[in-house]
Amino acid sequence: MSDRSAFLRRWRGTPYDRIERNCWWLATLAQAELFGRTLPAADPALVADIRARAETLATHPARAEWREISAPEDGALVLMGKVAGAETHVGTYLALDGGLILHTDERHGVVLDPPLELAAAKRWRLTYLVPKVP
């Protein structure tokens, strides 16, 4: 696991790319480097097909290894979407500066946003997930 400040300095502001630098890429990178967790690789075709992306996030077998929590905690995956169970965007919750979500999008690239601001601006429902403990 790497130093969080160095990780953020390295990646913050990195432009979004649909194939190589999308939200799943960043969540996978953050989970691996900051929390020592491995997420499954994503099919690049999912980036273009929003319905397939929502279905995959909801039904992928790896989802069974995570549990939903009511309040965010450091390292939680954050699924974002207008409807529960049909989320199309993902980030990682970081417990810094009152709590921020690390994510990337076409307009801003890699950014840190407060959860309430993200939920209000996009009208997204935020679902926080942490790994189940054995």
C-alpha contacts under 8 A as a table, 3 or more apart, distances in Angstrom:
res1	aa1	res2	aa2	distance
1	M	32	A	7.19
1	M	33	E	4.69
1	M	34	L	4.98
1	M	35	F	6.20
1	M	36	G	5.80
2	S	6	A	7.59
2	S	7	F	6.89
2	S	33	E	5.56
2	S	34	L	5.69
3	D	6	A	5.45
3	D	7	F	6.21
3	D	34	L	7.27
4	R	7	F	5.02
4	R	8	L	6.19
4	R	34	L	6.49
5	S	8	L	5.20
5	S	9	R	6.12
6	A	9	R	5.07
6	A	10	R	6.07
7	F	10	R	5.19
7	F	11	W	6.32
8	L	11	W	5.35
8	L	12	R	5.40
9	R	12	R	5.76
11	W	14	T	5.49
11	W	110	V	6.66
12	R	109	G	7.75
12	R	110	V	4.99
12	R	111	V	5.82
12	R	112	L	7.98
13	G	108	H	7.37
13	G	109	G	5.56
13	G	110	V	4.92
13	G	111	V	6.38
14	T	109	G	5.44
14	T	110	V	5.32
15	P	21	R	7.47
15	P	106	E	7.53
15	P	108	H	7.15
15	P	109	G	4.23
15	P	110	V	6.57
16	Y	21	R	5.32
16	Y	22	N	5.86
16	Y	104	T	6.25
16	Y	105	D	5.76
16	Y	106	E	5.18
16	Y	107	R	7.74
16	Y	108	H	7.42
16	Y	109	G	4.52
16	Y	110	V	6.94
17	D	20	E	5.59
17	D	21	R	4.54
17	D	22	N	5.61
17	D	106	E	7.25
18	R	21	R	6.26
18	R	22	N	5.30
18	R	47	V	6.39
18	R	48	A	7.97
19	I	22	N	6.41
19	I	44	P	5.92
19	I	47	V	7.17
20	E	25	W	6.98
21	R	25	W	5.69
21	R	26	L	6.83
22	N	25	W	5.32
22	N	26	L	6.53
22	N	47	V	7.86
22	N	104	T	6.45
22	N	105	D	7.04
23	C	26	L	5.24
23	C	27	A	6.20
23	C	89	H	6.58
23	C	90	V	5.80
23	C	91	G	6.59
23	C	103	H	5.95
23	C	104	T	5.24
23	C	105	D	6.80
24	W	27	A	5.04
24	W	28	T	5.96
24	W	42	A	7.17
24	W	89	H	7.90
24	W	90	V	6.34
24	W	91	G	7.63
25	W	28	T	5.20
25	W	29	L	6.13
26	L	29	L	5.01
26	L	30	A	6.01
26	L	91	G	7.41
26	L	103	H	6.67
26	L	104	T	7.11
27	A	30	A	5.17
27	A	31	Q	5.98
27	A	77	L	7.45
27	A	90	V	6.76
27	A	91	G	5.43
27	A	92	T	5.93
27	A	102	L	7.96
27	A	103	H	7.18
28	T	31	Q	5.26
28	T	32	A	6.14
28	T	38	T	6.96
28	T	39	L	5.63
28	T	40	P	7.89
29	L	32	A	5.24
29	L	33	E	5.97
30	A	33	E	5.32
30	A	34	L	5.42
30	A	35	F	7.21
30	A	92	T	7.12
31	Q	34	L	5.63
31	Q	35	F	5.08
31	Q	36	G	6.20
31	Q	37	R	5.19
31	Q	38	T	6.71
31	Q	39	L	7.45
31	Q	75	G	7.10
31	Q	92	T	7.57
32	A	35	F	5.71
32	A	36	G	4.53
32	A	37	R	4.70
32	A	38	T	5.54
32	A	39	L	7.74
33	E	36	G	5.83
33	E	37	R	7.85
34	L	75	G	7.91
35	F	75	G	6.66
39	L	62	A	7.96
40	P	62	A	7.38
42	A	46	L	7.35
43	D	46	L	5.70
43	D	47	V	7.92
44	P	47	V	5.77
44	P	48	A	7.84
45	A	48	A	5.73
45	A	49	D	6.69
46	L	49	D	5.12
46	L	50	I	6.85
46	L	52	A	5.99
46	L	53	R	5.06
47	V	50	I	6.82
47	V	53	R	6.85
49	D	52	A	5.42
49	D	53	R	6.20
50	I	53	R	4.99
50	I	54	A	6.21
50	I	88	T	6.51
51	R	54	A	5.17
51	R	55	E	6.21
51	R	88	T	7.99
52	A	55	E	5.08
52	A	56	T	6.00
53	R	56	T	5.11
53	R	57	L	6.16
53	R	88	T	5.94
54	A	57	L	5.24
54	A	58	A	6.23
54	A	85	G	7.52
54	A	86	A	4.79
54	A	87	E	5.19
54	A	88	T	4.90
55	E	58	A	5.13
55	E	59	T	5.97
55	E	60	H	7.94
55	E	86	A	6.64
56	T	59	T	5.27
56	T	60	H	5.20
57	L	60	H	5.99
57	L	63	R	7.45
57	L	86	A	7.71
57	L	87	E	6.91
57	L	88	T	7.38
58	A	63	R	7.19
58	A	85	G	5.68
58	A	86	A	6.67
58	A	87	E	7.50
59	T	63	R	6.74
60	H	63	R	5.53
60	H	64	A	7.88
61	P	64	A	5.83
61	P	65	E	7.90
62	A	65	E	5.47
62	A	66	W	7.46
63	R	66	W	5.47
63	R	67	R	7.96
64	A	67	R	7.38
65	E	131	P	5.91
65	E	132	K	5.65
66	W	129	L	5.90
66	W	130	V	5.32
66	W	131	P	4.21
66	W	132	K	5.07
67	R	129	L	5.31
67	R	130	V	5.54
67	R	131	P	6.12
67	R	132	K	5.74
68	E	127	T	6.97
68	E	128	Y	5.66
68	E	129	L	4.44
68	E	130	V	6.57
69	I	72	P	6.94
69	I	127	T	7.75
69	I	128	Y	5.62
69	I	129	L	5.88
69	I	130	V	7.13
70	S	127	T	7.99
70	S	128	Y	7.00
71	A	128	Y	7.15
72	P	76	A	6.49
72	P	93	Y	6.89
72	P	128	Y	5.89
73	E	76	A	5.69
73	E	93	Y	6.79
73	E	94	L	7.39
73	E	95	A	6.74
74	D	93	Y	5.74
74	D	94	L	4.86
74	D	95	A	4.92
75	G	92	T	5.97
75	G	93	Y	5.36
75	G	94	L	5.80
75	G	95	A	7.86
75	G	130	V	7.52
76	A	92	T	5.75
76	A	93	Y	5.24
76	A	94	L	7.68
76	A	128	Y	5.82
76	A	129	L	5.33
76	A	130	V	5.08
77	L	90	V	6.99
77	L	91	G	5.92
77	L	92	T	4.69
77	L	93	Y	6.33
77	L	128	Y	5.69
77	L	129	L	5.09
77	L	130	V	6.48
78	V	90	V	5.46
78	V	91	G	4.97
78	V	92	T	5.51
78	V	93	Y	6.42
78	V	101	I	7.64
78	V	126	L	6.28
78	V	127	T	5.50
78	V	128	Y	4.72
78	V	129	L	6.43
79	L	87	E	5.87
79	L	88	T	7.31
79	L	89	H	5.88
79	L	90	V	4.61
79	L	91	G	6.65
79	L	126	L	5.82
79	L	127	T	5.03
79	L	128	Y	6.52
79	L	129	L	7.86
80	M	87	E	5.08
80	M	88	T	6.23
80	M	89	H	4.98
80	M	90	V	5.88
80	M	91	G	7.96
80	M	124	W	5.83
80	M	125	R	5.77
80	M	126	L	4.89
80	M	127	T	6.45
81	G	84	A	6.94
81	G	86	A	6.41
81	G	87	E	4.04
81	G	88	T	5.59
81	G	89	H	6.47
81	G	124	W	4.87
81	G	125	R	5.52
81	G	126	L	6.98
82	K	86	A	7.46
82	K	87	E	6.89
82	K	123	R	6.45
82	K	124	W	4.69
82	K	125	R	5.59
83	V	86	A	5.42
83	V	87	E	6.53
83	V	124	W	7.69
83	V	125	R	6.62
84	A	87	E	6.48
84	A	125	R	6.83
84	A	127	T	7.76
87	E	90	V	7.98
90	V	103	H	6.85
91	G	101	I	6.10
91	G	102	L	5.44
91	G	103	H	4.54
91	G	104	T	7.70
92	T	101	I	5.49
92	T	102	L	5.18
92	T	103	H	6.73
93	Y	99	G	6.97
93	Y	100	L	5.83
93	Y	101	I	4.48
93	Y	102	L	6.30
94	L	99	G	5.77
94	L	100	L	5.34
94	L	101	I	6.05
94	L	102	L	7.05
95	A	98	G	6.48
95	A	99	G	4.51
95	A	100	L	6.52
96	L	99	G	4.95
96	L	100	L	6.31
97	D	100	L	7.02
98	G	114	P	7.95
99	G	114	P	6.23
99	G	115	P	7.32
100	L	112	L	5.66
100	L	113	D	5.19
100	L	114	P	4.52
100	L	115	P	6.22
101	I	111	V	7.98
101	I	112	L	5.30
101	I	113	D	5.17
101	I	114	P	6.09
101	I	115	P	6.26
102	L	110	V	7.16
102	L	111	V	5.80
102	L	112	L	4.58
102	L	113	D	6.72
103	H	110	V	5.71
103	H	111	V	5.72
103	H	112	L	6.55
103	H	113	D	7.97
104	T	108	H	6.82
104	T	109	G	4.83
104	T	110	V	4.17
104	T	111	V	5.93
105	D	108	H	5.67
105	D	109	G	5.15
105	D	110	V	6.90
106	E	109	G	5.90
108	H	111	V	6.73
113	D	117	E	6.84
113	D	118	L	6.39
114	P	117	E	5.32
114	P	118	L	6.32
115	P	118	L	5.15
115	P	119	A	6.08
115	P	126	L	7.82
116	L	119	A	5.09
116	L	120	A	6.03
117	E	120	A	5.19
117	E	121	A	5.90
118	L	121	A	5.26
118	L	122	K	5.94
118	L	123	R	7.56
118	L	124	W	7.12
119	A	122	K	5.62
119	A	123	R	5.06
119	A	124	W	4.64
119	A	125	R	6.22
119	A	126	L	6.91
120	A	123	R	5.00
120	A	124	W	7.05
121	A	124	W	7.88
